């Protein structure tokens, strides 16, 4: 497991191999993750997500292991390398913010900042406060904050350690639906504006689809699948696509905006197709990620006339598999190189005579496409 050299561009990315043995559970993973963006560890409770995160942080004993973060070796049991947690350049965000109750928000943030010498700081206090939308809270005490505000302060405090890796262990799990919707845009800003790789633990498919670039599916302490979010969400052999929340993430480029109807047109990669959705105006040329649920995609063999559905895209049937309901089918579609999923009934499949290779049209309501 030994590796030579630090900051080696050849080793850019995150390489993590851990073997951990407990009385009733073992973790045995071998991961290659991107060195930037958000990598999600997804799985049911007990699958090993948090244990894997604790191994990365140096908070769990590892029987055998290797961890290299963008060229820096933090763990190599064969070479006798095992940096303690306080020497690993990482930030850790837990389910609960764990703020110091006797300190103001500003003093909590300064606690994270003071851990790093001034010359090594890559994130300053003003930047972190603006990114997380907490500038107006600096004089407040933690007891006067909502759950979402506390968590945003906790994330900002982790960022102020200027980490080379940010670990987030189900940071939205303790929040209600309204607070989750409040904090998700701030997590998206971190993704877009900071060049710090994030390992994000979640059992929520909605969070994963919205935030992740790379997805690792864990089950029983093993990584059963790993790949880009676009690939993973359209694999019909994986359990995360079977439920009612089955969706795809589609990257695209903004090409047009109709101000009268607030309809934004997004060019899909690899072809001429566009998706239109109701959205605020964005500059032409902006990169955007769209989420399309399988339940919102219907299939027709003939181009529809005078329909209320404004998105009609040519597709080819690639694969079909049973969904989690015995009378439903999941259909994987190819839209000129862009993968889509449709959830239809077995009856519809048989009435249309769908088989792999069938050419058809996918219909998607503009009101159901999420950016």
C-alpha positions in Angstrom: 0.0 0.0 0.0 3.0 2.3 0.1 3.1 5.4 -2.0 5.9 7.9 -2.7 5.8 11.7 -2.5 3.3 14.3 -1.5 1.4 16.7 -3.8 2.1 14.5 -6.8 -0.2 15.4 -9.6 -0.3 11.8 -10.8 -2.0 11.0 -7.4 -4.6 13.8 -7.7 -7.8 12.5 -6.2 -8.7 10.6 -3.1 -7.6 7.0 -2.6 -9.0 5.3 0.4 -8.6 1.7 1.4 -9.8 0.6 4.9 -10.2 -2.7 6.7 -11.9 -2.4 10.1 -13.0 -5.3 12.2 -15.5 -5.0 15.0 -17.3 -7.8 16.9 -20.5 -7.6 14.8 -19.4 -5.5 11.8 -16.5 -5.2 9.4 -15.7 -2.5 6.9 -13.7 -3.4 3.8 -13.6 -0.7 1.1 -11.3 0.3 -1.7 -12.3 3.7 -3.1 -11.1 6.1 -5.8 -12.8 9.4 -5.5 -12.4 12.7 -7.4 -10.1 15.3 -5.9 -12.7 18.0 -6.2 -16.5 18.3 -6.0 -18.8 16.3 -3.8 -18.6 12.5 -3.3 -21.6 11.0 -1.5 -21.4 7.9 0.6 -25.0 6.5 0.3 -26.6 3.5 2.0 -29.0 2.3 4.6 -28.3 2.6 8.4 -25.5 0.3 9.3 -24.0 0.1 5.8 -20.7 1.6 7.0 -21.0 5.3 5.9 -20.0 6.9 9.2 -17.4 4.3 9.9 -15.7 5.1 6.6 -15.9 8.8 7.3 -14.3 8.3 10.8 -11.5 6.3 9.2 -10.8 9.2 6.9 -10.7 11.6 9.9 -8.4 9.4 11.9 -11.1 8.8 14.6 -11.4 5.1 14.1 -8.7 2.4 14.4 -7.9 0.8 11.1 -6.6 -2.7 10.9 -5.2 -2.2 7.4 -5.5 0.9 5.4 -4.2 3.6 3.0 -5.5 7.2 2.6 -4.1 9.7 0.1 -5.8 13.1 -0.4 -4.6 14.9 -3.5 -1.1 13.6 -3.1 -0.8 13.8 0.7 -0.5 10.4 2.4 -2.4 10.5 5.7 -2.5 6.8 6.4 -0.3 3.9 5.1 -0.3 1.0 7.6 2.3 -1.0 5.6 4.7 2.0 5.7 3.9 2.8 9.4 2.2 6.2 8.5 -0.8 7.2 10.5 -1.3 10.9 11.0 -3.5 11.6 14.1 -6.7 13.4 13.5 -5.4 16.8 14.6 -2.7 16.7 11.9 -5.0 15.8 9.1 -6.0 18.9 7.1 -9.8 18.3 7.3 -13.0 19.8 8.5 -15.7 17.6 10.0 -19.4 18.5 10.1 -21.6 16.3 12.3 -25.3 15.8 12.4 -25.4 18.3 15.3 -23.4 21.5 15.1 -21.9 21.2 18.6 -21.3 24.9 19.0 -19.8 26.3 22.2 -22.9 27.5 24.0 -21.0 30.2 26.0 -19.5 31.8 22.9 -21.1 34.1 20.3 -21.3 33.0 16.7 -18.3 35.2 16.0 -16.2 33.6 18.8 -17.3 30.1 17.6 -16.0 30.9 14.1 -12.8 32.4 15.5 -12.1 29.1 17.3 -11.9 27.4 13.9 -9.9 30.2 12.4 -7.3 30.3 15.2 -6.3 26.6 14.5 -4.6 27.7 11.3 -1.6 30.1 11.0 -2.5 33.3 9.2 -0.2 32.5 6.3 -1.9 29.1 5.7 -5.5 30.4 5.7 -7.4 29.8 2.4 -10.8 30.8 3.7 -11.3 34.0 5.7 -14.0 34.7 8.2 -15.9 37.2 6.0 -15.9 34.8 3.0 -17.2 31.9 5.2 -19.9 34.1 6.8 -21.1 35.3 3.4 -21.0 31.9 1.8 -23.2 30.5 4.6 -25.4 33.6 5.0 -24.6 34.1 8.6 -23.1 37.6 8.6 -26.1 39.0 10.4 -25.8 36.3 13.2 -22.3 37.0 14.4 -23.3 38.7 17.7 -25.9 36.1 18.5 -25.5 33.2 21.0 -26.1 29.6 19.8 -29.2 29.3 22.0 -30.9 32.0 19.9 -30.3 30.2 16.6 -32.6 27.9 14.6 -31.4 24.4 13.8 -30.6 25.4 10.3 -28.7 28.5 11.4 -26.7 26.5 14.0 -25.7 24.0 11.3 -24.6 26.8 8.9 -22.4 28.2 11.6 -21.0 24.7 12.2 -20.2 24.4 8.5 -18.6 27.8 8.4 -16.4 26.9 11.5 -15.2 23.8 9.7 -14.4 25.8 6.6 -12.3 28.3 8.6 -9.8 25.6 9.3 -8.9 25.9 5.6 -9.2 22.1 5.1 -7.9 20.1 2.2 -10.9 17.8 2.7 -14.4 18.5 4.2 -16.2 15.6 5.8 -20.0 16.0 6.3 -21.9 13.3 8.3 -25.6 13.6 7.4 -25.5 17.4 8.2 -29.3 17.7 7.5 -30.5 14.6 9.3 -31.6 16.5 12.5 -33.5 19.2 10.6 -37.1 19.4 9.6 -38.1 19.7 5.9 -38.3 23.5 6.0 -34.8 23.8 7.6 -33.4 21.3 5.1 -34.7 23.4 2.2 -33.2 26.5 3.8 -29.7 25.0 4.1 -29.4 23.1 0.8 -28.8 26.3 -1.4 -25.9 27.1 0.9 -24.4 23.7 0.4 -24.8 24.2 -3.3 -22.8 27.4 -3.0 -20.0 25.6 -1.3 -19.9 23.1 -4.1 -19.8 25.9 -6.8 -17.5 28.4 -5.1 -14.9 26.5 -3.1 -12.3 24.2 -4.5 -12.4 21.8 -1.5 -13.3 18.2 -2.0 -16.3 17.1 0.1 -17.2 13.6 1.3 -20.9 13.7 2.1 -22.7 11.0 4.0 -26.4 10.6 3.4 -29.3 8.2 3.2 -31.5 10.7 1.4 -31.6 10.2 -2.4 -32.9 13.8 -2.8 -29.8 15.3 -1.1 -27.5 13.0 -3.1 -29.1 13.9 -6.5 -29.0 17.6 -5.7 -25.4 17.9 -4.3 -23.2 15.0 -5.4 -20.9 14.6 -8.4 -19.8 11.1 -7.5 -21.7 8.4 -5.7 -20.6 5.4 -3.6 -23.2 2.9 -2.6 -22.3 1.1 0.6 -24.0 -2.1 1.9 -22.9 -4.3 4.7 -19.5 -2.5 5.0 -18.7 -3.0 1.3 -18.8 -0.6 -1.6 -21.1 -2.3 -4.0 -21.0 0.4 -6.7 -19.2 3.6 -7.4 -19.3 6.1 -10.2 -20.5 9.5 -11.5 -23.9 10.6 -10.2 -25.2 10.6 -13.8 -24.2 6.9 -14.3 -25.2 5.7 -10.8 -28.7 7.1 -10.8 -29.6 5.4 -14.1 -28.4 1.9 -13.2 -31.4 -0.3 -12.9 -29.6 -2.9 -11.0 -29.1 -0.6 -8.0 -31.7 -0.3 -5.2 -31.5 3.5 -5.0 -33.4 3.9 -8.3 -36.3 1.5 -7.6 -38.4 3.8 -5.3 -40.8 6.6 -6.1 -37.9 9.1 -5.7 -36.0 7.5 -8.7 -34.5 10.4 -10.7 -31.7 11.4 -13.0 -29.3 14.3 -12.8 -28.8 16.0 -16.1 -26.1 18.6 -16.8 -26.8 21.3 -19.3 -26.1 24.8 -20.6 -28.5 27.7 -20.4 -29.3 28.9 -24.0 -32.4 30.9 -23.8 -34.9 32.6 -21.5 -38.5 33.7 -22.2 -39.3 36.5 -19.7 -43.1 36.5 -20.4 -43.5 32.9 -19.2 -40.2 32.6 -17.1 -39.3 29.6 -19.2 -35.6 28.8 -19.3 -34.2 26.5 -22.1 -31.3 24.3 -21.3 -29.2 22.5 -24.0 -28.5 18.9 -23.1 -25.1 17.5 -23.8 -24.3 15.3 -26.8 -27.3 16.3 -29.0 -29.7 19.0 -30.1 -32.4 18.4 -27.4 -33.4 21.0 -24.9 -35.3 21.0 -21.7 -37.5 23.9 -20.7 -38.4 24.7 -17.1 -39.9 27.4 -15.0 -37.0 29.3 -13.5 -35.5 32.7 -12.8 -33.3 34.1 -15.5 -29.7 32.9 -15.7 -27.0 34.2 -18.0 -26.8 32.4 -21.4 -23.9 29.9 -21.3 -24.4 29.2 -17.5 -23.8 25.6 -16.5 -26.7 24.0 -14.6 -27.8 20.7 -13.2 -31.3 19.5 -13.7 -33.2 16.8 -11.8 -35.9 14.8 -13.5 -37.9 12.2 -11.6 -38.8 9.0 -13.4 -42.5 9.4 -12.3 -42.6 12.7 -14.3 -41.5 11.1 -17.6 -44.0 9.5 -20.0 -43.4 7.8 -23.3 -45.2 8.0 -26.6 -44.5 6.4 -30.0 -45.8 9.4 -32.0 -44.9 13.0 -31.6 -47.8 14.6 -29.7 -49.9 17.4 -31.1 -51.4 20.3 -29.1 -50.2 19.0 -25.8 -49.7 20.9 -22.5 -46.4 19.1 -22.1 -43.7 21.4 -23.5 -40.7 19.1 -23.4 -40.9 16.3 -26.0 -37.5 14.7 -26.6 -36.5 11.9 -29.0 -35.3 8.8 -27.1 -34.4 5.2 -27.6 -35.3 2.5 -25.0 -32.1 1.0 -23.6 -33.2 -1.3 -20.7 -36.3 -2.1 -18.6 -36.5 -3.6 -15.1 -39.2 -4.1 -12.4 -39.7 -1.2 -10.0 -40.5 -1.5 -6.3 -44.2 -1.9 -7.2 -45.1 -5.2 -8.9 -47.2 -3.4 -11.6 -44.6 -0.7 -12.4 -41.6 -0.8 -14.7 -38.5 1.4 -14.8 -37.3 2.2 -18.3 -33.9 3.6 -19.0 -33.9 5.9 -22.0 -31.1 7.4 -24.2 -31.8 11.0 -25.2 -29.0 11.5 -27.7 -26.4 10.6 -25.1 -28.3 11.9 -22.1 -29.7 9.2 -19.8 -33.4 9.5 -18.6 -35.6 7.2 -16.5 -39.3 6.7 -17.0 -41.6 5.0 -14.5 -44.6 3.4 -16.3 -47.0 0.6 -15.7 -46.5 -2.9 -17.1 -49.8 -2.3 -19.0 -48.3 0.7 -20.8 -45.1 -1.2 -21.7 -47.2 -4.0 -23.3 -49.6 -1.6 -25.1 -46.7 0.3 -26.6 -44.7 -2.9 -27.3 -41.6 -1.4 -25.8 -38.4 -3.4 -26.2 -34.7 -2.4 -26.0 -34.0 -0.4 -29.2 -37.5 1.0 -29.5 -37.5 4.6 -30.8 -40.0 6.9 -29.0 -40.6 10.3 -27.5 -40.2 11.2 -23.9 -42.6 13.8 -22.5 -41.6 15.9 -19.4 -43.6 18.6 -17.9 -41.8 21.9 -17.6 -43.2 22.4 -14.0 -41.6 19.1 -12.9 -38.0 19.7 -14.0 -36.0 20.9 -11.0 -32.8 23.0 -11.2 
